[in-house]
């Protein structure tokens, strides 16, 4: 029997991506195979690489102006989309928790020329507002401030595993009774600091990336935000909310080996996935789809494949895997939350989108590479995985709402 007080469900999804605002735009873009990646030299002179940008924010959000950074505005726009239809004056909403991940924070607002002189921030016309926006925790605070939410407020920053981690932490808050509802996800905007950092690591591909391909050369950067509205099944039933999916399991962990390079054997990520499945009470046979971290870098992709070999060893058939970063790049802290939303979409629609440009995939005895075309098949359980600098790993596992 389902324990409605301990079952965590998703009742809202808000998305801001290079496809636009909303799940409808995201899904239609992915299913059409629309590539959002383009060369960035016209936008960021001197930067050689492909990236994907959010072209326009909703007017009601963009007019908020310099009070918020671009990352903050992306988070607010995604949260606005997520809470559509919710009465914001109700106590359950006003007492909600907000858990938003970010790695960039307000860096996009700071002139690179004054990075070494913090006092210079205050000499700008709107310097005080920009300095307030700098913190990676500011995105969570901005969402709470925008909606006048009084519940727990938490900013998460564990590199590129941040979005998935925020979802897991939000779920823990619900189980601990800290809030009746949680707005959880991630947001990051593009900025020259981020691009310079990845460029210095020589991890970028100037062409659209090719995750898991033997000829992969690196990643592309993107930007966006995703926010999930989560609550207990009891809470959702009490207010008559439509359940989109069940968050059945989640786990976080760390390789504890290197500040930037993943552990080649993939044991840390494998343990993270196994822990999420154990929490969910599912075995390897039940996983219908894995939305991979899949950045396209030589080191990350092979480590990830090794993790799948370990995790799904003994499974009777190969597990379907694809990377949606091939459509709109690596969106950093928002990647895990956007990809969690895509995993939910796969469950709800029975459609798995392929990895673009995957021609010669890494050999694997356990992975069924989804490539070339959309695959239509039932997906009862999907897992989304994220990997970040510092060895951070996160896995979130979703199931059907009617299961």
Secondary structure, DSSP 8 states (H G I E B T S, - for coil): ---TTT-EEEEEEEEEETTEESHHHHHHHHHTT----EE-TTTSTT--SEE-------HHHHTTGGGS-HHHHHHHHHHHHHTTT--TTSHHHHT-EEEEE-SSTTGGGS-GGGTT-GGGGGGSTTHHHHHHH-STTHHHHHHHHHHT--S-EEEE-SGGGHHHHHHHHHHHHHHTTS-S-EEEEEEE---HHHHHHHHHTT-B-SS---TTBTT---B-B--EEEEEEEEEHHHHHHTT----EEEEEEEEEE--S-SSS--TT-HHHHHHHHHHHHHHT--GGG--EEE------HHHHHHHHHHHHHHTTT-SS-EEEE-THHHH-B-GGGHHHHHHHHHHHHHHH-EE--BTT-SSB---SSEEE-BSS-EE---SEEEEEEEEGGGEEEEEEEE-TT-
